[in-house]
Structure formats: C-alpha cells, structure tokens
Amino acid sequence: MIVGLDSPAEAITHGSADGPAHSEVGALLGNRPDSDGTWSYCTGTLVSPTVLVTAAHCGDPGQQTARVSFASHYRRGDPVYTGRYIADPRYSDKADRYDIAVVVFDTPVPGAMPARLPGANTLDHLRENGDLDTARFTPVGYGSLDPVKAKHGWRFKYTDTRNRTSMSFADLTHPWLQLSTNPYRGDGGTCYGDSGGPVFLEGAGGGDLLVATTISGDGEGCQDDSYAYRLDTSVARSFLGRFVALP
C-alpha cells in the first residue's frame, strides 16, 4: 500500500482545457449532482469501441453499471452512455495492485478513436534503454484545478471539464509509475476528480500511448508526486485481456 493513496478520486492541476484532443477520455457521472452542481467523480479511457478502462476504487461495492460522458465539458442533457461496470475481483483496499476496472458498453461509442495500449513490460524496456529519464507523460482528467490554500484547509473547484497536463518521470515500480510535479521541470500534477484517467506516454511510436491510469496525487493540496497504475504489467494485462485484444 503506497502512503497517500487514500483519496477516492484524482484530477489535473496546473494544466489546460483539453477540448477535442482526447475524445476517447470520458467522465464517470453520478446519478445526481454533487452539492456544487457538478456530476463527474472519476475518469476513464476507451481502449476499444465498447470498452473503457478506469480504476477499481472508482466503484462502490456491488456496483453493476456506470454512466459515462465523453463531452469535453459536460452539461446536463449531453449524451451519456451506460455500461456494465466490472472491477478486477482481486481488488480491495489492502490489494491496490489490482486497482483496475472496465466499463463495457453494449454498442460502440460513436465519434472516438480508442487509445493504444502498451505491450508487455513496455515501461521496463524503456527504463532499461535509458529512455524514461527524459520521457514526458500526459495525464488527462475531469475535476479540480489548482487547489487553493484556505483558512480551514484546501479549497477545490470542480467544473466537469476535461483537462490535461504534462509531467516528467520520477520512478518505476510494480505496479506503479511515479510522476514528478516539479514546476522547474515544467510539470503539472494530478488531484481530486481524475482517478482512472489516462496517463499517455508522449510521442510513443508517432502518437500517444496509454501506459497507466491515475490513482493518486500525493500530499496536501495535491502538491507532491503522482502515482499511476501501470497497464503493461502481467497483472493488469491478465484482467484487460478478458475484454480487449492486447498488443
């Protein structure tokens, strides 16, 4: 269990509006709005026309379905797609190495090109070649932007808007990809509202490659390094391979 991974959802900080750039990335929506009027609580990414990958901790015990919007800025009345929510059955609060889930739709989601998944041990190979040290990553998600320190704690603002940022490499373990939030390296960060959202390896093979999903931004106000769940490990691939063809 990684210290600091107790937040239920994470989102982008020090980033910018994504617009149509990642139309395959969607917001998981509650059945009713939160007290601030926003709907999104987690993020996911299409990895086939009918399969969206997200985080297992985004679901409630016994949850069977999930509602997803692919609007870059969700407003009530926008198209919403409902699919079967299936978490890795091995996941629990004490087994976060299985923190992965899918939403399976009965019919293809229109208008989005699914993200590319990595091959087995892609990140390990990049580290062996010395390429991770200079790699850049793009987390994408819905949720709070740029938390502000207030008198009685941190204040978070939610907008139901898809945002992105850029981050550099910090460390690699099994099953985590740790990303730096060092502003002197041009790094953004992740924070509340974006768990399950994609972490793309920039410029991989001529285009972004979905190598991990956001799990946590560490520290108060989401100021410390971000942890993402690797999708190139045998554990993640054994689950994903039940729903989608893997490279």
Backbone as CSV, one residue per row, in Angstrom:
resi,resn,N_x,N_y,N_z,CA_x,CA_y,CA_z,C_x,C_y,C_z
1,MET,0.854,-1.194,0.000,0.000,0.000,0.000,0.879,1.230,0.000
2,ILE,0.711,2.134,-0.944,1.521,3.339,-1.028,0.942,4.410,-0.127
3,VAL,1.780,5.032,0.686,1.316,6.107,1.549,0.754,7.234,0.709
4,GLY,-0.455,7.707,1.072,-1.059,8.809,0.330,-2.077,8.372,-0.693
5,LEU,-2.300,7.077,-0.856,-3.254,6.606,-1.852,-4.623,6.357,-1.237
6,ASP,-5.052,7.266,-0.348,-6.336,7.078,0.299,-7.399,8.010,-0.230
7,SER,-7.090,8.787,-1.267,-8.074,9.690,-1.845,-8.946,8.940,-2.833
8,PRO,-10.262,9.193,-2.863,-11.150,8.414,-3.708,-11.080,8.777,-5.181
9,ALA,-10.574,9.953,-5.506,-10.519,10.345,-6.911,-9.502,11.452,-7.090
10,GLU,-8.909,11.530,-8.265,-7.848,12.495,-8.518,-8.071,13.245,-9.832
11,ALA,-7.515,14.463,-9.976,-7.696,15.254,-11.193,-6.490,16.100,-11.547
12,ILE,-6.574,16.885,-12.617,-5.449,17.610,-13.188,-5.233,18.945,-12.487
13,THR,-3.975,19.274,-12.174,-3.634,20.603,-11.677,-2.577,21.208,-12.584
14,HIS,-2.572,22.524,-12.637,-1.597,23.257,-13.450,-1.581,22.744,-14.889
15,GLY,-2.784,22.614,-15.447,-2.921,22.132,-16.811,-3.755,23.085,-17.640
16,SER,-4.370,22.569,-18.677,-5.184,23.395,-19.576,-6.353,22.565,-20.087
17,ALA,-7.379,23.254,-20.588,-8.548,22.570,-21.133,-8.132,21.688,-22.309
18,ASP,-8.651,20.479,-22.343,-8.269,19.506,-23.361,-9.037,19.693,-24.662
19,GLY,-10.265,20.249,-24.585,-11.069,20.407,-25.793,-11.311,19.065,-26.469
20,PRO,-11.179,18.997,-27.811,-11.432,17.739,-28.528,-10.208,16.839,-28.650
21,ALA,-9.103,17.192,-28.010,-7.845,16.477,-28.234,-7.922,15.001,-27.848
22,HIS,-8.606,14.685,-26.755,-8.693,13.295,-26.298,-10.163,12.907,-26.155
23,SER,-10.821,12.757,-27.290,-12.255,12.441,-27.283,-12.538,11.038,-26.783
24,GLU,-11.497,10.209,-26.640,-11.666,8.861,-26.109,-11.696,8.838,-24.582
25,VAL,-11.475,9.992,-23.957,-11.454,10.089,-22.497,-12.799,10.612,-22.015
26,GLY,-13.410,9.883,-21.071,-14.738,10.255,-20.604,-14.800,10.421,-19.102
27,ALA,-15.867,11.071,-18.644,-16.125,11.292,-17.227,-17.154,10.295,-16.731
28,LEU,-16.867,9.629,-15.625,-17.867,8.806,-14.951,-18.754,9.734,-14.132
29,LEU,-20.068,9.602,-14.322,-21.028,10.540,-13.742,-21.845,9.893,-12.635
30,GLY,-22.118,10.680,-11.593,-23.017,10.231,-10.547,-24.456,10.235,-11.024
31,ASN,-25.316,9.592,-10.276,-26.744,9.577,-10.613,-27.423,10.888,-10.268
32,ARG,-26.766,11.697,-9.461,-27.264,13.030,-9.104,-26.054,13.940,-8.917
33,PRO,-26.234,15.236,-9.067,-25.089,16.138,-8.937,-24.619,16.252,-7.489
34,ASP,-23.340,16.614,-7.321,-22.821,16.934,-6.001,-23.392,18.272,-5.532
35,SER,-23.050,18.651,-4.325,-23.607,19.877,-3.751,-23.205,21.125,-4.536
36,ASP,-22.086,21.056,-5.280,-21.666,22.207,-6.083,-22.253,22.192,-7.487
37,GLY,-23.097,21.190,-7.784,-23.757,21.119,-9.084,-23.011,20.327,-10.130
38,THR,-21.819,19.809,-9.808,-21.059,19.033,-10.782,-21.399,17.551,-10.655
39,TRP,-21.093,16.798,-11.743,-21.527,15.404,-11.857,-20.386,14.392,-11.867
40,SER,-19.240,14.746,-12.385,-18.177,13.758,-12.602,-17.467,13.412,-11.302
41,TYR,-17.095,12.127,-11.161,-16.381,11.694,-9.968,-15.122,10.900,-10.292
42,CYS,-14.992,10.408,-11.514,-13.803,9.673,-11.948,-13.695,9.800,-13.465
43,THR,-12.637,9.248,-14.016,-12.342,9.362,-15.439,-11.992,7.989,-15.993
44,GLY,-12.184,7.807,-17.292,-11.796,6.558,-17.935,-11.453,6.797,-19.396
45,THR,-10.920,5.767,-20.048,-10.449,5.884,-21.429,-10.914,4.690,-22.250
46,LEU,-11.475,4.969,-23.418,-11.829,3.889,-24.341,-10.568,3.198,-24.850
47,VAL,-10.531,1.873,-24.720,-9.435,1.095,-25.280,-9.925,0.170,-26.384
48,SER,-11.219,0.185,-26.633,-11.852,-0.418,-27.801,-13.154,0.350,-27.983
49,PRO,-13.862,0.163,-29.091,-15.115,0.907,-29.270,-16.152,0.657,-28.181
50,THR,-16.007,-0.460,-27.450,-17.017,-0.811,-26.445,-16.454,-0.981,-25.031
51,VAL,-15.151,-0.733,-24.838,-14.531,-0.975,-23.525,-13.777,0.265,-23.059
52,LEU,-14.114,0.708,-21.853,-13.452,1.842,-21.215,-12.724,1.341,-19.986
53,VAL,-11.453,1.719,-19.818,-10.684,1.312,-18.652,-10.661,2.448,-17.638
54,THR,-10.765,2.092,-16.350,-10.761,3.065,-15.273,-10.164,2.395,-14.034
55,ALA,-10.407,2.954,-12.852,-9.853,2.425,-11.611,-10.918,1.668,-10.831
56,ALA,-10.522,0.589,-10.167,-11.468,-0.191,-9.381,-11.991,0.598,-8.190
57,HIS,-11.160,1.481,-7.615,-11.629,2.214,-6.440,-12.654,3.287,-6.795
58,CYS,-12.906,3.496,-8.085,-13.964,4.415,-8.503,-15.356,3.824,-8.275
59,GLY,-15.441,2.514,-8.113,-16.739,1.877,-7.962,-17.110,1.645,-6.505
60,ASP,-18.400,1.547,-6.257,-18.915,1.192,-4.942,-19.076,-0.325,-4.845
61,PRO,-19.072,-0.898,-3.647,-19.305,-2.336,-3.506,-20.626,-2.751,-4.160
62,GLY,-20.557,-3.759,-5.000,-21.749,-4.257,-5.665,-22.198,-3.451,-6.864
63,GLN,-21.453,-2.405,-7.245,-21.857,-1.598,-8.391,-21.844,-2.437,-9.663
64,GLN,-22.878,-2.299,-10.473,-23.008,-3.102,-11.682,-22.965,-2.285,-12.964
65,THR,-23.289,-1.006,-12.910,-23.274,-0.164,-14.105,-22.573,1.157,-13.810
66,ALA,-22.178,1.832,-14.874,-21.589,3.170,-14.763,-22.067,4.019,-15.927
67,ARG,-22.263,5.303,-15.659,-22.681,6.277,-16.669,-21.479,7.115,-17.070
68,VAL,-21.274,7.275,-18.379,-20.076,7.953,-18.879,-20.458,8.994,-19.913
69,SER,-19.856,10.174,-19.803,-19.982,11.219,-20.828,-18.613,11.462,-21.443
70,PHE,-18.595,11.664,-22.758,-17.356,11.974,-23.455,-17.306,13.436,-23.890
71,ALA,-18.200,14.258,-23.361,-18.171,15.692,-23.649,-16.942,16.315,-23.004
72,SER,-16.289,17.232,-23.703,-15.117,17.882,-23.109,-15.511,18.755,-21.926
73,HIS,-16.743,19.272,-21.946,-17.304,19.981,-20.791,-18.735,19.511,-20.634
74,TYR,-18.954,18.639,-19.649,-20.271,18.024,-19.510,-21.293,19.017,-18.990
75,ARG,-22.449,19.028,-19.665,-23.631,19.762,-19.205,-24.802,18.790,-19.206
76,ARG,-25.669,18.940,-18.250,-26.817,18.052,-18.171,-27.590,18.080,-19.486
77,GLY,-27.889,16.929,-20.025,-28.546,16.817,-21.321,-27.612,16.338,-22.408
78,ASP,-26.263,16.411,-22.171,-25.315,15.855,-23.132,-25.469,14.330,-23.195
79,PRO,-25.059,13.712,-24.309,-25.174,12.248,-24.412,-24.431,11.541,-23.291
80,VAL,-25.065,10.528,-22.722,-24.480,9.718,-21.657,-24.635,8.248,-22.040
81,TYR,-23.578,7.479,-21.857,-23.571,6.068,-22.225,-23.450,5.222,-20.949
82,THR,-24.339,4.247,-20.827,-24.354,3.386,-19.655,-23.834,2.011,-20.021
83,GLY,-22.879,1.526,-19.242,-22.308,0.213,-19.497,-22.160,-0.590,-18.224
84,ARG,-21.760,-1.839,-18.381,-21.537,-2.716,-17.226,-20.199,-2.356,-16.574
85,TYR,-20.223,-2.111,-15.283,-19.010,-1.801,-14.534,-18.455,-3.095,-13.942
86,ILE,-17.205,-3.427,-14.298,-16.593,-4.676,-13.853,-15.214,-4.355,-13.285
87,ALA,-15.038,-4.517,-11.991,-13.744,-4.307,-11.349,-12.981,-5.626,-11.272
88,ASP,-11.663,-5.536,-11.243,-10.858,-6.727,-11.001,-11.296,-7.325,-9.661
89,PRO,-11.758,-8.570,-9.653,-12.281,-9.151,-8.412,-11.222,-9.295,-7.325
90,ARG,-9.956,-9.172,-7.686,-8.880,-9.291,-6.703,-8.644,-7.987,-5.953
91,TYR,-9.289,-6.900,-6.391,-9.053,-5.595,-5.766,-9.724,-5.488,-4.404
92,SER,-9.029,-4.838,-3.472,-9.587,-4.429,-2.193,-8.733,-3.281,-1.680
93,ASP,-9.150,-2.659,-0.576,-8.372,-1.567,-0.005,-6.967,-2.007,0.370
94,LYS,-6.804,-3.296,0.641,-5.498,-3.825,1.010,-4.804,-4.523,-0.149
95,ALA,-5.406,-4.464,-1.328,-4.828,-5.097,-2.521,-4.920,-4.126,-3.686
96,ASP,-4.261,-2.952,-3.531,-4.388,-1.932,-4.565,-3.540,-2.223,-5.797
97,ARG,-2.785,-3.314,-5.797,-2.077,-3.714,-7.018,-3.045,-4.233,-8.073
98,TYR,-4.335,-4.368,-7.721,-5.380,-4.788,-8.658,-6.391,-3.662,-8.897
99,ASP,-5.950,-2.412,-8.770,-6.868,-1.259,-8.848,-7.190,-0.913,-10.301
100,ILE,-7.946,-1.792,-10.945,-8.307,-1.608,-12.344,-9.731,-2.120,-12.559
101,ALA,-10.452,-1.457,-13.455,-11.835,-1.842,-13.777,-12.122,-1.445,-15.208
102,VAL,-13.206,-1.976,-15.751,-13.663,-1.595,-17.088,-15.148,-1.273,-17.034
103,VAL,-15.566,-0.480,-17.998,-16.979,-0.277,-18.288,-17.202,-0.827,-19.692
104,VAL,-18.109,-1.782,-19.825,-18.355,-2.451,-21.107,-19.716,-2.016,-21.643
105,PHE,-19.710,-1.405,-22.832,-20.943,-0.919,-23.459,-21.479,-1.966,-24.437
106,ASP,-22.789,-1.983,-24.591,-23.416,-2.957,-25.496,-23.147,-2.639,-26.956
107,THR,-23.014,-1.361,-27.277,-22.743,-0.929,-28.650,-21.571,0.043,-28.661
108,PRO,-20.874,0.197,-29.791,-19.721,1.092,-29.851,-20.078,2.538,-29.526
109,VAL,-19.180,3.202,-28.825,-19.329,4.632,-28.558,-18.936,5.384,-29.823
110,PRO,-19.811,6.230,-30.368,-19.501,6.907,-31.634,-18.535,8.073,-31.440
111,GLY,-17.782,8.348,-32.508,-17.020,9.592,-32.569,-15.715,9.631,-31.831
112,ALA,-15.180,8.487,-31.382,-13.916,8.492,-30.651,-13.025,7.358,-31.135
113,MET,-11.737,7.652,-31.318,-10.756,6.638,-31.670,-10.159,6.074,-30.383
114,PRO,-10.300,4.768,-30.112,-9.774,4.202,-28.869,-8.268,4.427,-28.725
115,ALA,-7.832,4.547,-27.484,-6.416,4.731,-27.190,-5.644,3.438,-27.444
116,ARG,-4.352,3.594,-27.704,-3.474,2.435,-27.886,-2.953,1.963,-26.534
117,LEU,-3.017,0.650,-26.316,-2.482,0.057,-25.102,-1.029,-0.365,-25.310
118,PRO,-0.252,-0.422,-24.233,1.158,-0.809,-24.363,1.335,-2.313,-24.458
119,GLY,2.457,-2.727,-24.995,2.823,-4.131,-24.960,3.313,-4.518,-23.574
120,ALA,3.552,-5.792,-23.384,4.008,-6.282,-22.083,5.337,-5.640,-21.704
121,ASN,5.397,-5.115,-20.476,6.633,-4.582,-19.890,7.236,-3.420,-20.678
122,THR,6.380,-2.652,-21.347,6.866,-1.519,-22.149,7.703,-0.551,-21.316
123,LEU,7.223,-0.201,-20.146,7.939,0.776,-19.325,9.263,0.217,-18.801
124,ASP,9.301,-1.065,-18.499,10.558,-1.684,-18.068,11.597,-1.608,-19.180
125,HIS,11.173,-1.871,-20.405,12.098,-1.817,-21.536,12.612,-0.387,-21.735
126,LEU,11.731,0.594,-21.591,12.166,1.979,-21.738,13.167,2.367,-20.656
127,ARG,12.948,1.878,-19.454,13.902,2.176,-18.380,15.256,1.524,-18.663
128,GLU,15.240,0.296,-19.135,16.490,-0.399,-19.452,17.274,0.335,-20.527
129,ASN,16.556,0.955,-21.467,17.205,1.690,-22.558,17.595,3.109,-22.168
130,GLY,17.216,3.527,-20.956,17.525,4.873,-20.508,16.600,5.940,-21.046
131,ASP,15.458,5.527,-21.631,14.554,6.492,-22.256,13.547,7.102,-21.282
132,LEU,13.313,6.471,-20.129,12.322,7.010,-19.205,12.771,8.311,-18.565
133,ASP,14.058,8.478,-18.360,14.555,9.660,-17.659,14.187,10.956,-18.371
134,THR,14.046,10.908,-19.687,13.725,12.110,-20.455,12.301,12.088,-21.017
135,ALA,11.533,11.049,-20.658,10.181,10.914,-21.199,9.234,11.940,-20.580
136,ARG,8.215,12.327,-21.353,7.146,13.192,-20.865,5.836,12.414,-20.943
137,PHE,4.962,12.683,-19.976,3.686,11.985,-19.871,2.547,12.995,-19.799
138,THR,1.393,12.619,-20.374,0.213,13.484,-20.389,-0.926,12.829,-19.627
139,PRO,-1.170,13.225,-18.382,-2.400,12.813,-17.705,-3.576,13.661,-18.194
140,VAL,-4.734,13.031,-18.304,-5.959,13.717,-18.737,-7.063,13.364,-17.755
141,GLY,-7.896,14.339,-17.389,-8.974,14.009,-16.478,-9.923,15.156,-16.202
142,TYR,-10.990,14.834,-15.487,-12.022,15.794,-15.097,-11.876,16.068,-13.604
143,GLY,-12.025,17.314,-13.204,-12.030,17.554,-11.773,-11.439,18.877,-11.362
144,SER,-10.965,18.936,-10.120,-10.495,20.174,-9.511,-9.210,20.673,-10.151
145,LEU,-9.163,21.963,-10.401,-7.972,22.599,-10.955,-7.323,23.494,-9.905
146,ASP,-5.990,23.398,-9.790,-5.189,24.328,-8.993,-5.778,24.595,-7.609
147,PRO,-5.691,23.638,-6.692,-6.223,23.844,-5.341,-5.640,25.086,-4.681
148,VAL,-6.446,25.742,-3.851,-6.045,26.975,-3.178,-6.060,26.736,-1.672
149,LYS,-4.982,27.137,-0.999,-4.919,27.004,0.450,-5.846,28.023,1.088
150,ALA,-6.807,27.541,1.893,-7.762,28.415,2.560,-7.538,28.367,4.070
151,LYS,-8.299,29.155,4.795,-8.114,29.271,6.240,-8.312,27.940,6.941
152,HIS,-9.270,27.168,6.489,-9.592,25.908,7.146,-9.275,24.709,6.258
153,GLY,-8.212,24.790,5.489,-7.813,23.683,4.625,-7.728,24.111,3.172
154,TRP,-7.738,23.136,2.282,-7.620,23.404,0.860,-8.992,23.548,0.221
155,ARG,-9.071,24.438,-0.770,-10.322,24.641,-1.497,-10.149,24.110,-2.910
156,PHE,-11.092,23.275,-3.334,-11.033,22.633,-4.646,-12.224,23.076,-5.480
157,LYS,-11.974,23.366,-6.750,-13.027,23.808,-7.658,-13.222,22.764,-8.749
158,TYR,-14.474,22.367,-8.955,-14.809,21.349,-9.949,-15.647,21.975,-11.060
159,THR,-15.384,21.541,-12.305,-16.043,22.175,-13.450,-16.610,21.192,-14.457
160,ASP,-16.467,19.875,-14.231,-16.914,18.871,-15.201,-16.256,19.072,-16.566
161,THR,-15.022,19.565,-16.556,-14.291,19.845,-17.790,-13.089,18.922,-17.912
162,ARG,-12.865,18.401,-19.123,-11.697,17.548,-19.373,-10.460,18.424,-19.545
163,ASN,-9.438,18.133,-18.752,-8.197,18.893,-18.788,-7.005,17.960,-18.957
164,ARG,-5.894,18.536,-19.332,-4.665,17.753,-19.471,-3.483,18.551,-18.927
165,THR,-2.414,17.836,-18.623,-1.178,18.477,-18.206,-0.018,17.623,-18.692
166,SER,1.199,18.048,-18.408,2.394,17.307,-18.807,3.273,17.103,-17.577
167,MET,3.836,15.885,-17.452,4.649,15.548,-16.292,5.857,14.734,-16.717
168,SER,6.891,14.775,-15.879,8.108,14.021,-16.163,8.212,12.792,-15.270
169,PHE,9.125,11.943,-15.605,9.306,10.669,-14.903,9.984,10.871,-13.554
170,ALA,9.512,10.110,-12.546,10.145,10.126,-11.230,10.670,8.751,-10.837
171,ASP,9.831,7.705,-10.973,10.263,6.372,-10.549,9.336,5.326,-11.164
172,LEU,9.816,4.086,-11.177,9.031,2.970,-11.711,9.156,1.789,-10.773
173,THR,8.012,1.288,-10.312,7.971,0.084,-9.502,6.866,-0.812,-10.054
174,HIS,6.599,-1.897,-9.369,5.498,-2.772,-9.790,4.417,-2.695,-8.729
175,PRO,3.236,-2.113,-9.011,2.695,-1.790,-10.338,2.610,-0.293,-10.632
176,TRP,3.483,0.545,-10.043,3.277,1.991,-10.114,4.255,2.708,-11.033
177,LEU,3.738,3.710,-11.728,4.527,4.708,-12.429,4.413,5.990,-11.618
178,GLN,5.530,6.471,-11.096,5.531,7.690,-10.293,5.959,8.857,-11.178
179,LEU,5.155,9.936,-11.159,5.403,11.095,-11.996,5.733,12.311,-11.141
180,SER,6.654,13.119,-11.630,7.123,14.295,-10.899,6.160,15.465,-11.039
181,THR,6.057,16.265,-9.979,5.275,17.510,-10.024,6.190,18.714,-9.826
182,ASN,7.439,18.583,-10.233,8.431,19.649,-10.065,8.180,20.764,-11.083
183,PRO,7.770,21.976,-10.635,7.479,23.050,-11.592,8.716,23.505,-12.366
184,TYR,9.901,23.279,-11.824,11.130,23.674,-12.517,11.428,22.772,-13.702
185,ARG,10.727,21.652,-13.771,10.838,20.765,-14.931,9.626,20.902,-15.843
186,GLY,8.767,21.878,-15.545,7.573,22.091,-16.358,6.455,21.122,-16.067
187,ASP,6.464,20.532,-14.870,5.489,19.510,-14.533,4.201,20.103,-13.984
188,GLY,3.080,19.513,-14.363,1.806,19.777,-13.729,1.586,18.760,-12.628
189,GLY,0.354,18.334,-12.432,0.074,17.346,-11.397,-1.325,16.790,-11.527
190,THR,-1.656,15.854,-10.624,-2.997,15.289,-10.555,-3.575,15.551,-9.177
191,CYS,-4.914,15.618,-9.100,-5.589,15.919,-7.845,-7.008,15.359,-7.873
192,TYR,-7.867,15.810,-6.984,-9.193,15.189,-6.827,-10.072,15.348,-8.071
193,GLY,-10.640,14.220,-8.527,-11.589,14.223,-9.626,-11.201,13.431,-10.850
194,ASP,-10.000,12.827,-10.889,-9.483,12.216,-12.118,-8.972,10.780,-11.986
195,SER,-9.234,10.086,-10.888,-8.812,8.684,-10.765,-9.347,7.864,-11.935
196,GLY,-8.516,6.939,-12.389,-8.886,6.096,-13.512,-8.595,6.719,-14.852
197,GLY,-8.244,8.008,-14.856,-7.956,8.713,-16.102,-6.621,8.308,-16.693
198,PRO,-6.422,8.571,-17.980,-5.239,8.076,-18.675,-3.977,8.858,-18.353
199,VAL,-2.865,8.134,-18.406,-1.531,8.729,-18.448,-0.910,8.264,-19.752
200,PHE,-0.760,9.202,-20.693,-0.209,8.889,-22.008,1.296,9.141,-22.031
201,LEU,2.039,8.244,-22.650,3.445,8.477,-22.956,3.493,9.286,-24.237
202,GLU,4.040,10.486,-24.155,4.003,11.412,-25.286,4.912,10.940,-26.421
203,GLY,4.394,11.019,-27.636,5.190,10.769,-28.826,5.656,9.342,-29.007
204,ALA,4.979,8.386,-28.394,5.409,6.986,-28.489,4.970,6.384,-29.811
205,GLY,5.931,6.015,-30.654,5.609,5.390,-31.931,4.791,6.288,-32.832
206,GLY,5.024,7.583,-32.770,4.318,8.525,-33.620,3.034,9.056,-33.027
207,GLY,2.673,8.624,-31.818,1.463,9.107,-31.173,1.441,8.700,-29.715
208,ASP,0.530,9.271,-28.950,0.479,8.978,-27.526,0.085,7.518,-27.281
209,LEU,0.658,6.950,-26.204,0.418,5.565,-25.836,-0.112,5.548,-24.402
210,LEU,-1.224,4.862,-24.165,-1.832,4.785,-22.844,-1.061,3.763,-22.004
211,VAL,-0.202,4.243,-21.097,0.660,3.339,-20.345,0.210,3.139,-18.906
212,ALA,-0.681,4.014,-18.392,-1.076,3.904,-16.989,-2.363,4.683,-16.765
213,THR,-2.965,4.474,-15.589,-4.138,5.250,-15.189,-3.856,5.926,-13.851
214,THR,-4.319,7.155,-13.716,-4.074,7.914,-12.497,-4.748,7.255,-11.299
215,ILE,-4.003,7.179,-10.188,-4.545,6.655,-8.942,-4.535,7.724,-7.855
216,SER,-3.419,8.421,-7.683,-3.345,9.399,-6.603,-2.348,10.494,-6.890
217,GLY,-2.704,11.723,-6.466,-1.765,12.811,-6.303,-1.475,12.889,-4.821
218,ASP,-0.203,12.824,-4.431,0.156,12.676,-3.031,0.282,14.027,-2.338
219,GLY,0.089,14.046,-1.024,0.346,15.229,-0.224,-0.824,16.189,-0.140
220,GLU,-0.737,17.145,0.786,-1.783,18.147,0.953,-1.904,19.009,-0.297
221,GLY,-3.149,19.272,-0.696,-3.370,20.111,-1.859,-2.833,19.532,-3.142
222,CYS,-2.577,18.210,-3.147,-2.095,17.520,-4.358,-0.802,18.148,-4.873
223,GLN,0.108,18.461,-3.952,1.341,19.135,-4.321,2.493,18.180,-4.632
224,ASP,2.394,16.931,-4.157,3.514,16.008,-4.298,3.362,15.113,-5.524
225,ASP,4.286,14.178,-5.670,4.310,13.340,-6.862,3.000,12.565,-7.047
226,SER,2.739,12.214,-8.309,1.537,11.481,-8.683,1.880,10.015,-8.919
227,TYR,0.968,9.121,-8.513,1.132,7.692,-8.750,0.089,7.223,-9.755
228,ALA,0.536,6.428,-10.724,-0.345,5.899,-11.753,-0.182,4.383,-11.824
229,TYR,-1.283,3.723,-12.158,-1.328,2.260,-12.219,-0.893,1.792,-13.605
230,ARG,0.175,1.024,-13.666,0.721,0.586,-14.945,-0.209,-0.402,-15.658
231,LEU,-0.339,-0.240,-16.976,-1.154,-1.139,-17.780,-0.329,-2.145,-18.570
232,ASP,1.011,-2.110,-18.385,1.889,-3.017,-19.129,2.340,-4.209,-18.300
233,THR,1.864,-4.333,-17.061,2.283,-5.442,-16.208,1.429,-6.683,-16.475
234,SER,1.921,-7.834,-16.023,1.176,-9.077,-16.209,-0.147,-9.052,-15.453
235,VAL,-0.170,-8.385,-14.291,-1.396,-8.309,-13.501,-2.475,-7.525,-14.251
236,ALA,-2.113,-6.339,-14.745,-3.086,-5.520,-15.481,-3.510,-6.211,-16.769
237,ARG,-2.569,-6.803,-17.481,-2.870,-7.433,-18.758,-3.746,-8.674,-18.593
238,SER,-3.585,-9.386,-17.480,-4.416,-10.574,-17.268,-5.880,-10.186,-17.097
239,PHE,-6.124,-9.009,-16.525,-7.501,-8.528,-16.391,-8.010,-7.942,-17.707
240,LEU,-7.244,-7.034,-18.302,-7.686,-6.370,-19.530,-7.896,-7.362,-20.669
241,GLY,-7.072,-8.411,-20.710,-7.169,-9.379,-21.793,-8.486,-10.125,-21.845
242,ARG,-9.273,-10.031,-20.785,-10.609,-10.643,-20.792,-11.604,-9.843,-21.628
243,PHE,-11.260,-8.577,-21.932,-12.223,-7.674,-22.564,-11.753,-7.059,-23.887
244,VAL,-10.451,-7.057,-24.119,-9.935,-6.374,-25.299,-8.675,-7.081,-25.781
245,ALA,-8.420,-7.057,-27.091,-7.209,-7.644,-27.644,-5.999,-6.797,-27.219
246,LEU,-4.925,-7.454,-26.802,-3.745,-6.754,-26.317,-2.600,-6.882,-27.306
247,PRO,-1.768,-5.835,-27.421,-0.611,-5.910,-28.316,0.453,-6.842,-27.768
